[in-house]
Amino acid sequence: MRILVLGSGAREHAIITSLLSEGADHQITAAPGNAGINAQVESVALDPSNGQVVTQYAVDNNIELVVIGPEAPLVAGVADHLRRAHIPVFGPGKAAAALEGSKAFAKRIMEAANVPTGRAARAESLDEAEAAMAEYGAPYVVKADGLAAGKGVIVTDDLAAATAHAEYWLQHGGVLVEEFLDGQEVSLFLLSDGENVLPLEPAQDYKRALDADEGPNTGGMGAYSPLPWLPSGFVDEVIASVALPTVRQLASEGTPFVGLLYCGLIVTASGIRVIEFNARFGDPETQVVLPRLKTPLSALLLAAATGGLGALDRPEFTDDVAVTVVLASEGYPENPITGRPISGLERALEVDGVTIAHAATALSDGLFVATGGRVLSVVATGSSFAEARVRAYEALGHIELEGSHFRTDIAKRVE
């Protein structure tokens, strides 16, 4: 199959690695890719958020499936351009992608579909935000209403910090102030063809920059899968109470959701609640979910894109566990320092069960260099969490990037 994967991060690298692992004769192209991706497949330097350019490339090159990785092209409506040209695309159109692009829209859909979630108030001014924070109390939860690259959320007991966060994001649009929900967080990916859904395996990610969940929020510093502490029937409950009602509500409004419904959930004393929806694979959770997938990913993505999920069984997964740890540049997430060389990747890849998903890398004079905040996802599989953790951190010990940092406690709670 001729497949075009849009994006340039570790998520897209993990998707491509999974597609390549099928052993099928896929012709995969990445746009624009990164240094790690480009070492495995062809890449083209086109803007993934430009619907006309992407569609013309797909038509000219007889692309049979487009997989949209990041949120920006989805919110920009790239999938709509492709569908008008009758090209199968895994990713929702602009209207349905508002499920991620607007927190307020997502809350409205949840309310209409009777999906369990926390209370929230949208604020257009600082006075409205302060009033909502006073009503809900500490810990304060303030979210940018639009896309914020994983940095638009603050959860804090510090009222001054919450107020400053709201004031900053109000310059870019509204904010949501939400009640704090206490419990373990879970990420569950569900494939949707606009009517049917099929679940992948749950994962848990680590948002804070430092060990013990200290430091600022990030785009994600690590993840693991499966989650042995989840109650039996968890996935079925999410399908029945969250995923299907949401997909059907969107369909009833004329905005079918075709692609990956990312359910950000929390298991509270009162039951499962939705924290947020995303409209694409999550990063870094994708890096631990896809290595465990036995069912060919290409068949799942194409079935979702063409309305065929109803004819498929649930995807199968190995009994292995997977752990990923993100290596970040000095200064991440506030002010990452880029352009520094990376070495030791070859030795890291010699560790059993280890792969590396590149997130922000380029080649300069034959050397890998860091081009962003989250640089690499070191992924390790094993028969136990202890084995996978040892492998991941052994591999990280071989990688050198001046000033870089990573968390040392990923998956430690389940080891």
N, C-alpha and C positions, 0 to 999 in steps of 0.2 A: 504494500500500500504506500502511496505517496502522501507523506504527512508533513505538514508545516506546523511547527511549535513556536508560538509567539512568546517572547520573554528572554530575560538575560540573567536569571537568578538561580539559586540552588534548587528551588522548586522545579523549574524547567529542566535543570540538569537531571534531577531525580526522575522526572517523567520520561525523558529521553533514555536514560539508563534502563528504565523498566521496559520501554518499547524495544530497545536493542536486545534485552535479555530473552525475548521471546524466541529468538532464532529464526524469525521469519525474514523474508526478503523485503523489509521495509526500506523505502528511500526517505530518509528523514532530513528535513532542513530546519534550522533554527534561525529566528529573526528577532534580535540581532545576535543572540548567543553571548558567550563569554569565552575566556581562554580555555577553560576546561571543557566546555561543550564543543568548542570549535576543534578540539583535538579528536573528537569522536565522530562528528557529523559535519556536513556542509553548513555554512552559515551565510546569511545575506544581510547587508547593512541597510535595512529599511525600518522605518518608524512603525512599531507595532500598534500604535494608537491611531494611525492614519488609515481609516477604513477603505478609502479609494485605492491607495497604494497597495495595501495588503490584498485586496480583492483582485486587482489587476495582476499581481504577481501569481496569485493562486490560479487564475484563469489561464495565464500564459504558460504555466508550468504543470497544468493538469493535476493540481493538488486534489486528492480524494478525501482528505480530512484535515481541518484546521483545529488545533488545540490552543486555546487562549489561556496562557498562564497567569499573568498579573491582572490586577483589578482595573488599572487605568484604561486599557483597551476595551474592557467590558463596559465601563461607565461611559466611554466615548462612543459606544454603539458600533464597534467594529463587526460584531456578530451580525448585526442587521444588514450591513453592506454585503457580507458573504452570503447570507441567506437569500437576499434578493438576486444573487447570481447563481443560486441553486447549488452552492457548495456546502457540504456537510460541515458543521462547525460545532465543537464542544465548548459551549459558553453561552450564557444568556444574552438576550438583546438588551439594549439600553434601558428600557422600561423596567424589565425584571431585575437588572443589575442594580437598580436603585435600592434593592434589599441590602446591599452593602454600601452603596454610594450615599445613602441618607439614613441615618439612625432613626430619624423621625418617621420616615416611610416604613422602615422595618417594624417599628412599634405599632404603627397603624395596621399593617397587615396581620401582625400577631394578635392584636385586639379583635380584628374582624374574624380571624380564624379560631379564636378562643385558645390560642397557644399560651402555655404558662410562662410568664416572664415577670420581672420586677416592675414596680411602679417607676414612672419616669415623667419628667416635665421638660418640654422644649423651651429654651430661653432665647429671646432675641436681644436682650439687654442685660447688663450686669445686675441691675436691680432685680430682674426676674430670676436670674441665676442665684443670687443671694437669698431670695425668698424661698426658692426650692431647696437650697441647701439647709436653710433653717428648718424647713418642714421635715425633711428626711433625716437630718442629723448626721453625726459622724459614725463610721468613716464616710467621707464624702467621695462620691463617684461623679466625675465630670468628663463628658466625652464630646469631642468635636463631631458635629453632625455629618460632615463629609469625609472624604478620604484623607488619611493623615499618615500613611506609611507605617502604621503600628505605633505611632507616637502621640495619638490624639486623646489618650485616656490617662486620667490620674485617679488613683485611689489612695486617699490619705486622711489622717486624723487632723492634719494641719489646715485649719480654715483659711489662713492667709495663702498657703500654697494652692489650695483648691480655687480660691478666688482669682489668684494671678493666672492660673491655667485657663479659667473661664474667660477672663479678660483678654488673654492672648488669642484664643480661638474665636472669640466673638468678632475679631477683626476680619476673619475669613468666612463668617457665616454664623448660623446659630449653634448652640450647644445643647446637649441633653444632660440634665442632672437626674441621676437615678438613685434609688434606694440601694444600699449595700446588701449583697447576698453572700452568706457565709457557707462555705463548703468546698469540696474538691471540684476542680474544673476538669472538663472533658471536651475534647474535640472529636466530633464524629462527622465524617464525610459521607454524603449520600449522592449517588448518581441519579439524575433526573432526566426524563425525556419529555417533560411537560405534563405527564399524567402519572407515570409509574416512578417508583424510587427503588434503588438497590443500595444497601449499606456497605461501606468498607469497614475496616476494623477501627475501634476507638484508639485515641492516643491522648497523651497529656503533654503540654508544652510548658516551658518556663519563661515567663515574660520579663522578670526582673533581671537586671544586669549582673548582679552579684550573688554569691552563695547565700543560702538561707533566705532567699527571696528578699534581699536587700537591694538598694539602689533604684535607679529610675526604670520606668517601663521601656521595653525595647520591642523590636519586631519579633523577638523570640531567640533565646539563647541555647535551646536544646529541647529534646523531646524523647519520649519512649512509647513503645507499643509491644504487646497488648497491655491492658489494665486489669491485672488479676484481682483487684479489690472491688471491681464493679459488681453489683448484684445481678443475679441471673435474670434474663428478660429485659435488661436495660435497653439494648438496641431495639427490640420490638416495641418497647414503650415509646421510645423517641420517634420511631416511624409512625406510630399510631397517633401520638399526641402533638407532635411537632412537625415532622417532615411532610407527611401527606396533607394535613390541613393547610400548611403553608403553600405547597405546590398547587393544591386545588383552589385556594383563594386567589392566587396569582392567575391561574387559568381562567377563573370566573370573571376576572377583571380584564381579560383580553391580553394578558402579558404572560404567556406561558414561560416557565423557567426550564430551560434546557441547558444542562451542564452539571456543575458540581455545587451542591448546596452544602455549605460548611456550617454546621451547627455548633456554636460555642456555648457550652452548657455548664451548669453547676448543679451538683447534687446537694441539695439543702435538706434540713431536717423535715421540711414540708414537702419534699419531692423534687423532681427535676424542673429546673427553670432555664430559660434561654437568656444568655447574656448578650449574644450578638449573632447575626448571620453574616457570612461572607459568601461571595458568589463565585468562588474559585478554590482550588486546592490551597491549603494553608502551608505556610513555611515557618517553622521547620518540621511540622508533623508529616508532610508528604514524604520526607526523607526516611521516616521509620515505618510508614504504612505500606508504601509500594514495594520495598524489598521483601516483605512477607507475603506479597500477593502471588498466588499460584495461577489464577485465571489470567489469560492474556489481556493486558490492559487495552490493547488496540481494539479488541472485540467489544469491550465494555464502552469505550469512548464512542465508537462508531454507532453502536446500538442506541446510546443516549442521543446522539446527534440526529439519528434518523427515525426516532420513535419506536425503537425495537426492544426496549428493556423488559417489556411484559413477557417476552418469549424466553428470557434468560433466567437461569437459577442464580441464587446469591453467589457472589464471588467467594472463592476458596482461598484460605491463607495457610501458610506453614505454621508449625508449632514453635518455630524459632521466636526469640525476642529480638528487638532492634532498639538501639540507643543512638542518638545523634547529639553531638556537642558542637556548638558554633564557636569558631575562632573569629574574634572581632578585632578590629584595628584599635590602636591606642586612641583614647578620646571618645570612643563610641559609647552611648548614642548621641551625646551632645555635639561634639566637634571631632569626628574621626579624622585621623591623619592618614592620607592616602599616598600612593606612589612608592611605597617601600617594597623591597624585594622579598619574595617568599622562597624558602628552600626546604629541603627535606621531604618533599612529597613522595619521592620514589621509595624511600625507606618506610614512610608511613603506610604506603600501600602494600608493603610486604607483610604486614601484620595480618594474620588469619582473620577472615570475616570482615575486613575493612574496605570500604569504598569512600571516596571523597566527592562531594557535590560542591562545585565551585559556585560561589554567590556573587562575588565582585572581584574578578581578576582580569588581567590583560597580559599580553606578552610584550616585553620591552627588551630589545637586544638579546632575545633568546631566553629571558628570565621571566618567571611569573611575578607580577607585581599586584599589590592590593589597590583596588579602585573605589572602594566603598567601606562602609562600616562593618557589616557582616561579610566576612571574606570567604570562609569555607565552612561547610558542614561535614564533620568527620562522622561517618556512619559505621556502626559495628553491629553485626548480628552474632548470635550465639545461642546455646541451648539453655542458658540462664541469664538473668540480669547481671549477676556477678561476672560471668564470663564476658558478656558484651561490654560491660563498663571497663573491665581491665583492658580489653582490646582497644576500645575507643581512646582511652587515656594514654595507653602505650603509643598509639599512633600519633596522638597530639604531641607527645614528648619528642618526636622526631622532627616536627615542623618548626621552622624558625621564621618569625616575622617580628621585627623590632617593635617593642611596646605593646604587642598584642595581649589579649586577655581572653579567658574563657571560664565558665563556671566549672567547679570541681564536684558538684553534687547532683548532676543530672542522673535521675533514676535511682539515686541512693536509697530513697525511701522504700523501694520495692526490691532491693538487692537481697 
